[in-house]
Amino acid sequence: VDTKFEFGYVKDTAGNDKLIYMDEVGTPDSSRIWDGEQYRAGNVVENSKEGFRQLLLNHFPDADILLNKDRMDEREALARDNKLPLSVLMDVSKTYISIAEKITGDKIVLSDNPKAEIITILREQYQLID
């Protein structure tokens, strides 16, 4: 439906300003993605972070804490002192997996032990850890 693009200036090797794109492209974090089949049937089904955002705004009694940048200390305390239900996190995960599968046309196979897999990759492929 829509997306955002973030640009900024950096210095190139000659010291000149260069306009670059500086964010991810077309992800559920930067785009509102509607289900095409549902849309053609007259329904709007969000496949983006918007559903999660709305859940957070409705879940906590003072949504302004999440919206007002001047309340960062309260926002940090809110994040530190509250746990979201596992079902909420799993719903977000399902949204991202579903979109990835639609984009790639392949089933996403989840690791049984993602932490161990990440450590192995960092160690063996990138030599970033011992």
C-alpha positions in Angstrom: 0.0 0.0 0.0 2.7 2.4 1.0 6.3 2.6 2.1 8.9 5.0 3.3 12.4 5.7 2.1 15.1 7.3 4.3 17.9 9.2 2.6 20.9 10.9 4.0 24.2 12.5 3.0 27.6 10.9 3.5 31.1 12.0 2.4 32.6 9.9 -0.5 36.3 9.1 -0.7 36.9 12.5 -2.3 35.2 14.3 0.5 32.1 15.2 -1.5 28.6 14.9 -0.1 26.8 11.9 -1.6 23.0 11.2 -1.2 22.4 7.6 -0.2 19.5 5.4 0.7 20.1 4.4 4.3 17.4 2.0 5.5 15.9 -1.4 4.6 13.6 -1.6 1.6 10.1 -3.1 1.5 10.0 -4.8 4.8 7.0 -4.9 7.2 9.0 -2.3 9.3 9.0 0.3 6.5 6.0 -0.6 4.5 2.3 -1.3 5.0 1.7 -4.5 3.0 -1.9 -5.6 2.3 -3.0 -9.1 1.3 -3.7 -8.8 -2.4 -6.3 -11.6 -2.5 -8.2 -10.3 0.5 -8.1 -6.7 -1.0 -9.6 -7.9 -4.2 -12.4 -9.5 -2.2 -13.1 -6.1 -0.5 -11.1 -6.7 2.7 -8.1 -4.9 4.1 -5.7 -7.3 5.8 -2.5 -5.7 7.1 0.7 -7.7 6.7 3.0 -5.3 8.5 4.0 -4.0 11.9 0.9 -1.8 12.0 -1.1 -4.5 13.8 1.6 -4.9 16.4 1.8 -1.1 16.8 -1.9 -0.8 17.3 -1.9 -3.7 19.9 0.8 -1.9 21.9 -1.0 1.4 21.8 -4.2 -0.3 23.0 -2.5 -2.6 25.5 -1.0 0.0 27.7 -3.2 2.5 29.6 -1.2 5.6 28.5 -0.4 5.3 24.8 1.3 8.7 24.8 4.3 7.1 26.5 4.8 5.2 23.2 4.2 8.2 21.0 5.8 11.1 22.8 9.6 11.3 22.3 9.8 13.5 25.4 8.8 10.6 27.6 11.7 8.3 26.8 12.5 7.5 30.4 8.9 6.3 30.9 9.0 4.4 27.7 12.2 2.6 28.8 10.6 1.7 32.2 7.5 0.5 30.4 9.6 -1.9 28.2 11.7 -3.0 31.2 8.8 -3.7 33.5 6.3 -5.3 31.2 6.3 -8.6 29.3 4.2 -9.1 26.3 2.3 -12.4 26.0 4.1 -15.0 24.0 1.1 -15.2 21.7 1.7 -11.6 20.6 5.3 -12.3 19.8 4.4 -15.4 17.9 1.8 -13.5 15.9 4.4 -10.9 14.9 6.8 -13.8 13.9 4.0 -15.4 11.8 3.4 -12.1 9.9 7.1 -11.8 9.0 7.4 -15.4 8.0 4.3 -15.3 5.9 5.6 -12.2 4.0 9.0 -13.7 3.5 7.4 -16.8 2.0 5.2 -14.8 -0.3 8.2 -12.7 -1.5 10.6 -15.6 -2.0 8.1 -18.2 -3.1 9.8 -20.7 -0.7 8.8 -22.1 2.7 10.9 -20.6 5.5 12.5 -23.4 7.6 13.0 -22.3 11.2 16.0 -23.5 13.1 15.5 -25.7 16.1 18.3 -23.9 17.9 18.8 -20.4 16.3 21.3 -19.2 19.0 23.7 -22.1 18.3 23.3 -21.6 14.6 24.1 -17.9 14.8 27.1 -18.6 17.0 28.4 -21.2 14.5 28.0 -18.9 11.6 29.7 -16.0 13.4 32.6 -18.3 14.4 33.1 -20.4 11.2 32.1 -18.0 8.4 33.1 -14.7 9.8 35.6 -15.5 12.6 34.0 -12.9 14.8 34.0 -15.0 17.9 36.2 -17.7 19.4 
